[in-house]
Amino acid sequence: MKKLAIIGSAVVLFCLLIWGYFYFNSEPSNVAEDAANSTKTMDVLEENDILVFTPRKSDAGLSVILYPGAFVDALSYAPLANNLASSGFKTYVVEMPLNLAVFGKNRAADIIDEAPDEKFVIGGHSLGGVMASRFAHENNNEIEGVFFLASYPDKKGSLKNASFPAISITATKDNVLNKEAYNKNKKYLPKDTTFVSIEGGNHGQFGSYGEQHGDGKATISGTDQTDQVTNALIAWLNTSVKTQER
């Protein structure tokens, strides 16, 4: 009977995942698709289910690994990745099984192993940030910093004793982020954490995939929010991260 119960629970979980994939899964916008094209300043390639934005000229010395939010296609983060690469930071946007980072927490390991000369920060949007923090918790010697986009670390991804810095970027019109959980889990952030709030931004506009179920209505454009997130990340990379590189 116990075995049947386990099988039954697995079937229910599988059905919920499939339902969630088709109900919540978001399509990248035309803006995102345009941002994934190579330009005179960067090359954009898809390698092993990873979108790689590589600056043709860069002395930044840091690369960025980004985990998408739940049921969000990796391509939706092309505008942000494009902006970061345009500023000299090679950026990897990781595609996840069923568009759920919980099934691909360790995908960053392959990127790091194949690029021994690069130094990395990792982070993500929503669920992607939670899984990125768990990876950083387990591989802290491989990481120079962690960023959270409408996200936070949980107990399994605690970074409270981390020697590297973090940045937490939220938005005032975000009705998807669980504010109670966010505030409760601040205790798992590193001592050196920068907090940034995007006035008028919402949850969905951390990517570029249209409206998200239950989200607030943004009072700034998606492009404006992407630019503000980019500026905050670049400032953090150039100050907090670079000044403590190990």
C-alpha positions in Angstrom: 0.0 0.0 0.0 2.9 2.3 0.9 4.5 1.8 -2.5 1.1 2.5 -4.3 0.8 5.7 -2.3 4.3 6.8 -3.4 3.5 6.0 -7.0 0.2 7.9 -6.7 1.9 10.9 -5.2 4.5 10.9 -8.0 1.7 10.8 -10.7 -0.1 13.7 -9.0 3.1 15.7 -8.9 3.9 14.9 -12.5 0.4 16.0 -13.6 0.7 19.2 -11.6 4.0 20.0 -13.2 2.6 19.4 -16.7 -0.5 21.6 -15.9 1.7 24.3 -14.4 4.0 24.2 -17.5 1.1 24.8 -19.9 -0.8 27.2 -17.7 2.0 29.4 -16.4 4.6 29.0 -19.0 5.4 32.4 -20.6 6.7 33.1 -24.1 9.6 35.5 -24.7 8.5 38.9 -26.2 9.6 40.2 -29.6 11.9 42.5 -27.7 13.6 39.5 -26.1 14.0 37.8 -29.5 15.6 40.9 -31.0 18.0 41.2 -28.1 19.3 37.6 -28.7 20.9 38.6 -32.0 24.6 39.1 -32.4 25.8 42.6 -32.9 29.0 44.5 -33.7 29.9 44.4 -30.0 28.9 40.9 -29.0 28.3 37.4 -30.2 25.2 35.5 -29.1 25.2 31.7 -29.3 23.2 28.8 -27.9 25.4 26.1 -26.6 24.2 23.0 -24.6 20.9 24.7 -23.8 22.7 27.9 -22.5 22.4 31.3 -24.1 25.8 32.9 -24.2 26.3 36.6 -24.7 30.0 37.2 -25.3 31.5 40.7 -25.6 33.9 41.0 -28.5 36.1 43.3 -26.4 36.1 43.1 -22.6 38.4 43.7 -19.7 35.6 43.3 -17.1 37.2 40.1 -15.6 33.8 38.8 -14.5 31.2 36.6 -16.0 27.5 36.4 -15.1 25.3 33.2 -14.8 21.6 33.8 -14.7 18.9 31.3 -13.7 15.4 32.1 -15.0 12.2 32.3 -13.0 9.7 29.5 -12.8 8.0 28.6 -16.1 9.9 31.5 -17.9 11.9 30.7 -21.0 15.6 31.6 -20.8 15.3 33.8 -23.9 13.1 36.2 -21.9 16.2 37.5 -20.2 18.0 38.3 -23.4 17.5 42.1 -23.0 19.2 42.1 -19.6 22.0 39.7 -20.8 22.4 41.9 -23.9 22.8 45.0 -21.7 25.4 43.3 -19.4 27.4 42.0 -22.4 27.3 45.5 -24.0 29.0 46.7 -20.8 31.7 44.0 -21.0 30.3 41.2 -18.8 30.0 37.8 -20.5 26.6 36.5 -19.6 25.2 33.0 -19.5 21.4 32.5 -19.4 20.7 28.9 -18.5 17.7 27.0 -19.9 16.1 24.7 -17.4 14.2 21.4 -17.7 10.5 22.2 -17.9 11.6 25.8 -17.3 12.0 25.1 -13.6 15.4 25.8 -12.0 14.6 23.4 -9.2 15.5 20.7 -11.8 18.7 22.4 -12.9 20.3 23.8 -9.8 23.8 22.5 -10.7 23.8 23.5 -14.3 26.3 26.3 -13.5 28.9 23.7 -12.7 29.3 22.8 -16.3 29.8 26.4 -17.3 32.4 27.0 -14.5 34.3 23.8 -15.3 34.5 24.6 -19.0 35.8 28.2 -18.4 38.6 27.9 -15.8 40.0 31.3 -16.7 36.7 33.1 -15.9 35.5 34.4 -12.6 31.7 34.2 -11.9 28.8 35.7 -10.1 25.5 33.8 -10.1 22.0 34.8 -9.5 18.5 34.6 -10.8 14.9 35.8 -11.0 12.3 34.5 -8.5 12.7 30.7 -8.2 15.9 31.0 -10.2 17.5 33.1 -7.5 16.6 30.6 -4.8 18.3 27.8 -6.8 21.3 30.0 -7.6 21.8 30.6 -3.9 21.7 26.9 -3.2 24.4 26.4 -5.8 26.5 29.2 -4.3 26.0 27.7 -0.8 27.5 24.4 -2.0 30.2 25.9 -4.3 31.2 29.1 -2.5 34.8 28.8 -3.6 33.7 29.1 -7.2 31.6 32.2 -6.8 32.5 35.9 -6.4 29.0 37.1 -5.7 25.2 36.4 -5.9 22.4 38.5 -7.2 18.7 38.2 -6.5 16.0 39.6 -8.8 12.7 39.6 -6.9 14.1 36.6 -5.0 15.9 35.5 -1.8 18.0 32.7 -0.4 16.3 30.0 1.7 17.8 27.9 4.5 19.2 25.4 2.1 20.9 28.2 0.2 22.0 30.2 3.3 24.7 32.7 2.5 24.9 34.4 5.9 28.5 33.2 6.4 29.6 33.9 2.8 32.7 35.9 2.3 31.4 37.3 -1.0 28.8 40.1 -1.5 25.2 39.9 -2.8 22.7 42.3 -4.2 18.9 42.1 -3.8 16.8 44.0 -6.4 13.1 44.2 -5.9 10.3 46.3 -7.5 7.5 48.3 -5.8 4.6 47.0 -8.0 5.6 43.3 -7.6 2.6 41.4 -6.4 4.2 37.9 -7.0 7.1 38.0 -4.7 6.1 36.8 -1.2 7.0 39.8 0.9 6.7 37.9 4.2 9.0 35.2 3.0 11.4 37.7 1.5 11.7 39.6 4.8 11.9 36.4 6.8 14.8 35.1 4.7 16.9 38.2 4.7 18.7 36.6 7.6 20.3 34.2 5.1 21.9 37.0 3.0 25.6 37.8 3.4 26.6 40.7 5.6 27.7 42.6 2.5 24.4 42.9 0.7 23.2 45.8 -1.4 19.5 46.5 -1.5 17.9 48.2 -4.5 14.2 48.9 -5.2 12.9 49.7 -8.7 10.1 52.3 -8.3 7.1 51.3 -10.5 8.6 48.0 -11.6 6.8 44.6 -11.3 7.7 41.0 -11.2 7.3 40.1 -14.9 9.5 43.0 -16.1 12.6 41.5 -14.6 12.4 39.4 -17.8 10.6 40.2 -21.0 7.7 37.9 -21.4 4.5 39.9 -20.9 2.1 40.0 -18.0 2.4 37.4 -15.2 -0.5 35.9 -13.3 -1.2 37.8 -10.1 1.4 40.5 -10.8 0.9 44.2 -10.1 0.6 46.7 -13.0 4.0 48.4 -13.7 4.1 52.2 -14.0 7.4 52.1 -15.9 8.2 50.3 -19.2 9.9 47.0 -19.4 12.9 48.7 -21.1 13.1 51.2 -18.3 13.1 48.4 -15.7 15.7 46.4 -17.5 17.9 49.4 -17.8 17.6 50.2 -14.1 18.3 46.5 -13.2 21.3 46.6 -15.5 22.7 49.8 -13.9 22.3 48.4 -10.4 24.0 45.2 -11.3 26.9 46.9 -13.1 27.5 49.3 -10.2 27.5 46.3 -7.8 29.9 44.3 -10.1 32.3 47.2 -10.4 32.3 48.1 -6.7 31.3 45.4 -4.2 32.4 42.4 -6.3 35.6 43.6 -8.0 37.0 45.1 -4.8 36.9 41.8 -3.0 37.8 39.4 -5.8 39.7 36.4 -4.4 
